[in-house]
Amino acid sequence: MNVLLILPMLIPLLTASLALLAWNHPRLQRGLSVFGAASLLGAAIALLTVVWSDGIQVTQGGNWPAPFGITIISDLFSAIMVGLTGIIGLSVVLYSLVSIDPARESFGFHPLIHVLLMGVCGAFLTGDIFNLYVWFEVLLIASFVLLALGGERAQMEGAIKYVTLNLLSSAIFLAAIGLLYGEAGTLNMADLAIRLGNSDRQGLTTALAMLFLVAFGIKAAIFPLFFWLPASYHTPPVVISTIFAALLTKVGVYSLIRVFTLMFTQDTALTHTLILVIAGFTMVTGVLGAIAQVEFRRLLSFLIVCEIGFLLMGLGIFTPLGLAGSVFFMIHAIISMSALFLLSGLTERICHTFNLKQMGGLYHSYPALAVLFLVPALGLAGLPPMAGFFAKVTLLQAAIEVESYTIVIVALVVSLLVLVAIARVWNEAFWKNPPDDIAGLVGRPGALQVSGARLIPLLLPVVTLASLTLIMGIAAEAILAIAMDAGEQLMNPSGYIQAVLGGQQ
Amino acid sequence: MDTILAFVIGGLYAAGIYLILRRSIVKLIIGLALLGQAANLLIFTAAGLTRAQPPIVAEGSEVPINPSADPLPQALILTAIVISFGVLAFTTVLVKRVYQTVGTDDLDDMKATDR
């Protein structure tokens, strides 16, 4: 039994349970919440270190030999994702200490966040396809409640769309699992990889692959299944938007990468080409949607869709370098996107609106805030020296290697358009003079509505995440080395299969 | 038996999708419930139907006497039913709150967050 593999699920579970017991003690809940999130980050870093030095870690649930029990497994990609979950979890919990309102806090905000984190970590660490479904449901039900918590009208409208599309995707996922079990007779992903590879009914396998593509595609918000995302992500409070934006779609992308590198690699000419085409369309629609928006968080939501396109691009190229690019881009996308979402909360505190037209003058009054925006935002557009530049270069290099020049051109044009979207935010919120009705608000002392020590939990996560995008850009070589290893592991699933099925104690 | 169940499952999927496409959120929820049930029956059928064969293992043997039904899909369905029960309970409350907050059950009147 490898405890390190269980901890990322156990810590949030314990934290959520204890926070539930402390229902009437908000101060205790906050303390528990921060402690739990910090421990999760610690456990995640420990796991990443062990996987980085000792290779893939496996443990079998209840010591049942694979493929009969539930396998918990972490390769480098999983460990990186758990590490990112730890970083985002802690940032969001810290930010929420000041920003979440007492009403939401008293209705279980902290336990819910930790249940969500548990579901996300579980999905990253499981090696069993049905168990993946269960973890999806855990994180979904937590996200449903978080989205609806507070019961504002916009939240209700957003929730109904979010819930419907996610339940539809779950139903498709479940049906696909049923058919897969009927075809292969196993649910262990490593075992499935072998059996599907030996199956003589390749047509059926490809049909199953398409079902999984749709099921995970809805969750990952790929073209043309993404419409629920910009309709719901901007409705809850900023912290909740942030954790959704950073982690939930990425769980979908993670699952796509997992099943399409491990299980469905029989007919790559069809499946992975299709993924590459979808990736292109996702980028283009995402960025075009973003340019048309005047609501800060809706604009960012469309940029998430655009990022999903880049994440899938590496999978579609399907070479070690391509997947390394996807992993690198994942690290960059999660961190810069959450920095921007948290920052949109700061601007809302100053201007009392998310509408870009009604904002203005922030550069003049808060130059530091403007820098905080520019670092992750320019990283998103792919400008050096931020991490986004190196992630995009890796992806483009991979695409040129396999001579997919169309996607190279699309990705370059899209990057330019992302810059246009970013420039729009810059012009509207930071550069232009503030409209008359808020001119009195901007630059007034105490505009963030908090002061003194309470500013620290509000600013620390944003500053940390923004500087991380810069640091990762400067240390791009180290990050790329990890991403290359993760990409190699994904492209050669024999190590993964061997770790699960062979040589266990 | 397989054929009958295949038609039942097809019917459930058709009804579920039809209801999801309606404008009323109550019908939407019923449609989602039907889709979940269709998926459960699909697992049940796809894993193979073996009727009236108890899984009795003879003494000294390691395999059952008769080819019996695989118990795993039924365990999967049980899990899925429990999950869908919880999710359905949540969505029912959500529909009520949506109706109270927005004042309509017509999805076409809930476009405010799409703009």
Interface residues (C-beta under 8 A of the other chain):
Chain A: F130 Y133 V134 E137 L140 I141 F144 V145 A148 G151 E152 R153 A154 M156 E157 G158 A159 I160 K161 V163 T164 L167 L168 S170 A171 I172 L174 A175 I177 G178 L179 Y181 G182 E183 G185 L187 F227 P230 A231 S232 H234 T235
Chain B: G16 I20 I25 L28 L32 L35 G36 A38 A39 N40 L42 I43 F44 T45 A46 A47 G48 D70 L72 P73 L76 T79 A80 I83 G86 V87 F90 T91 L94 V95 R97 V98 T101 V102 L107 M110 K111 A112 T113 D114
